[in-house]
Amino acid sequence: MNLSDSLASDPAISGELEWAILARFTQYVLAMADGHVEVEGRAKQTSNNVFVYPLTSLTTIENHTELRFSGGVRFMGHAGMLDLPVRDPIIFIVNGLCRLEIADPDDTNARLQFASGHLVSDATTLCVDWTLDEPGSELFFYRYPSGFPIDPTIISVDGPGTTGRSSPHL
């Protein structure tokens, strides 16, 4: 049984995405007089400003894997001029190459390709090192250009049959 089957058949298995998104941007927002960061839905924020999105589904077909997470993070400041939500990430993995999409902040029915990356994993975690794609760069008003490295994501899974935290076998 692969991890996709386990998630579908055993609700006791859960997972999460840990991601600081862009730590220097978070620090910039929090340093503003009116800047603040809010988590939405089932997302959580750790004391060191890492955001945790719960895994809602994992699908693997041949060498294609799709991991869906729920919740959001919203960066706000500059008297309302800054309102940047990063919601409901989806990670697509094909042969170690990864694409990260988020809900499009301007169109509730669309997705936005935020970043691209490469899979790095060990026995306990699945990590992706990312660089911004053009649409992701645009969300930051091109302050961080396409190709700019952003914080890596760490994906982990908990549940029966796993030894503590383990990575999906992708």
Secondary structure, DSSP 8 states (H G I E B T S, - for coil): --HHHHHHH-TT-EEEEEE-S-HHHHHHHHHSTT-EEEEETT-EE-TTS-EEEEEEEEEEETTEEEEEE--EEEEEEGGGTEEEEEES-EEEEETTEEEEEEE-TT-TT-EEEEEEEEEEE-SS-EEEEEEE-HHHHHHTTTSS-TT-EEEEEEEEEESTTSSSSB----
